[in-house]
Amino acid sequence: MLKTFRYTAILEGISYLSLFAISMPLKYLAGLGEPNKYIGYAHGFLFIAYIILAVVLTQSQKWGFKRLMVLFAASLLPFATFYIDKKYLRE
């Protein structure tokens, strides 16, 4: 379960960064809306999967509410999921 969450966290971080670094400039500077649509769908799916897995993992590992809030806050900040992986999720 932890390994699945780690992969999801990394993919969610990559999708978040690609949303703002790749697809937003393409949408607003080049007028291409298609990449933003698909990267946005992928990011939305990965975000929801990340949150669900965070709740399930927190309960299965018997972590506290504070760690759940740290995991949730990491999903909202760029690069934070990579930090969470390094600090909390590696064995």
Summary of the structure (lengths in Angstrom):
residues: 91
radius of gyration: 14.3
end to end distance: 12.7
largest distance: 47.7
contacts: 258
relative contact order: 0.18
helix: 84%
strand: 0%
